[in-house]
Amino acid sequence: MVTEEDPDGSGHTVPQIRDALPAGAMTLPKNAFAVWDNPDIAAALEATQRSTMVLVGIETDICVAHSAIQLHHAGKRVVVIDDATYSPGPAHERGLRRLSGRGVETLSTKELFYDWVRTIEQANAFHDTHAGLAVPPGVRL
């Protein structure tokens, strides 16, 4: 699921991200900082019946933090991907500290990847089927 903050004023998701989304991924407008404060988004999240929410996006200290904290209070397991979130200057680290203090888990994209694939065989299979995926030098995802 993708949320777009004030898409009429701020613009829509860039094509590079939109084109990489799985078929059927929902894109919903977000007019309050926390996803949970947007009734259509909250309903769509509940309809998934998922108990774990993985968040990426901008601004770490505002939209991501507000969303993560409210989802956590709603009983969801919330994981924020620290290197796939952003705020300028020291606001990013402040946002991550705030989340940590509220019981929200933070992981890197690498940690999340290995949590999901679980085995060397699955990691190698992913790499083999995504040979064009750019990875940092010295890292094999």
Residue pairs with C-beta under 8 A, 6 or more apart in sequence:
1 25
1 26
1 27
1 28
1 41
1 44
1 45
1 48
2 13
2 17
2 18
2 21
2 25
2 26
2 27
2 28
3 27
3 28
3 29
3 30
3 35
3 38
3 41
3 57
4 10
4 11
4 12
4 13
4 27
4 28
4 29
4 30
5 29
5 30
5 31
5 33
5 63
6 29
6 30
6 31
7 29
12 18
12 27
13 27
18 27
26 44
28 38
28 40
28 41
28 44
29 38
29 40
30 38
30 41
30 63
31 38
32 38
33 62
33 63
33 66
33 67
34 63
34 66
34 67
34 69
34 70
35 41
35 42
35 45
35 67
35 70
35 71
36 42
36 45
36 67
36 70
36 71
36 74
37 66
37 70
45 53
45 71
50 76
51 75
51 76
51 77
52 76
52 77
52 78
52 79
53 68
53 71
53 76
53 77
53 78
53 79
54 79
54 80
54 81
54 112
55 64
55 67
55 68
55 71
55 78
55 79
55 80
55 81
55 85
56 64
56 80
56 81
56 84
56 85
57 63
57 64
57 84
57 85
57 86
58 64
58 85
58 86
58 87
59 86
59 87
59 91
59 95
60 80
60 85
60 86
60 87
60 91
60 92
60 95
60 96
61 87
61 91
61 92
61 94
61 95
61 98
62 87
62 95
64 80
64 85
64 95
64 99
65 95
65 98
65 99
68 78
68 80
68 99
68 102
68 104
69 98
69 99
69 102
69 104
71 78
72 78
72 102
72 103
72 104
77 105
78 104
78 105
79 104
79 105
79 106
79 107
79 112
80 96
80 99
80 104
80 105
80 106
80 107
81 106
81 107
81 108
81 109
81 112
82 96
82 106
82 107
82 108
83 108
83 109
84 109
85 92
85 95
85 96
86 92
87 94
87 95
96 106
99 106
100 106
107 115
110 139
110 141
113 123
113 126
113 141
114 123
117 123
117 126
123 140
123 141
126 141
127 133
127 140
127 141
133 141
135 141
